[in-house]
Amino acid sequence: MSMDRYQVRADIIKAMAHPSRLMIIDALASGERCVCDLQQLVGADMSTVSKHLTVLRHAGIVESRKEGLWVHYRLRVPCITQFFGCVEAVLAARADGVAEACAR
């Protein structure tokens, strides 16, 4: 695989590397949401949530559609949430490693 391909992968992972963006992705896993719903979920002002959504959109993680004055977002590729399962597995393995070290 080329270095360019690794760079693109890294860019996608970087786009997710913020707690609010992870929250947004998790929320969109259950279906389309308007920005106002995501704003309430994240607990930030509209401009901050919009910036997070722009990062996710540029990375190809979310897409949007406009309906009147509202913009609705959805996951472009819902399987992105499978990545969370891997992250949770790493966390569990890390916790197991800490428990083993403490038992010594």
N, C-alpha and C positions, 0 to 999 in steps of 0.2 A: 504494500500500500504506500502511496506517496505521502510526503510530508504535508502537502496541501490538504489531503483528505484528513489527516490527523488534526490539522489546524481548524478545519471546518467542524470537526467533532468537538474540539476544545471550545470553539465559539458557541456552540449549542449548549454545552454544559455550563459555560460561563453565564449565559443568558438566564439559566435557571438558578444560579448561585446567589440567591437572596431570599430570605425567609418569606417576604411578601409575595414574591413571584412563585415560590413553591406553594404557598397558600392559594394563589390564583389558579395555578395548574390543577391542584387538588379539587378546588371548587368546580372548575370547568369539566372535570372528569364525570360529573353527574349531569352535565348538559350545559346548554348555552345560558349565558348570563349577561345582563346589561351592566354597564359600567357602574351604575348606582348601587347594584347589589354587591359588586366586587369592592366598591369603596367602603360600604358598611362592614364587609367581612374583614378587610385589611385594617380598617380604622385609620385611614390616612385621607388627606384631602384629595380632591378630584384630580388635580394636576399631577400629584405623585403617583396615583394609580394609573393615570394615563401614560406616564413615563415608563412605568413597569410594563404596561401592555405593549407599548411601542418596542421595547427591548425584546419582548417575547414574540411579537409579530415579525420583527426583522430577522429573528433567528429561525422563523418558520414554525414555531411551536403553536401559535394561535392565529386565527383568522377572524375577520369581523364582517358584519353586515349592518347596514344602516336601515333603520325603520323610523321614519319621521325624524324627530329630534334625537332619538336614542340610537346608540351603537351597541350591538350585541356581539359578544365574543364567544368563541368555541375553540376546542382543541382541534388543530389541523390534523394531527395524527394521534388519536387517543391512546395508542400503545405507549406513549411517552411516560405514562404513569407506571408502567412496569419497571421503570428505572427506580422508582421509590422502593419497590420490593428488594432490589439489590442493595440499596442504601441501608434499609432496615436490617438486612442480613449482615452487612458489615458492622453496623452498630451492635448487633447481638454478639457477633464474634469478638468484637473489641471488649464488650462487657464480660464475656466469658474469660478472655485473656487477663483482664484486670482481676477478676475473681480468683483465677488460678494463681496469679502472682501474689495476691494477698494471703492465700492459703499456705504459701511456702514459709 
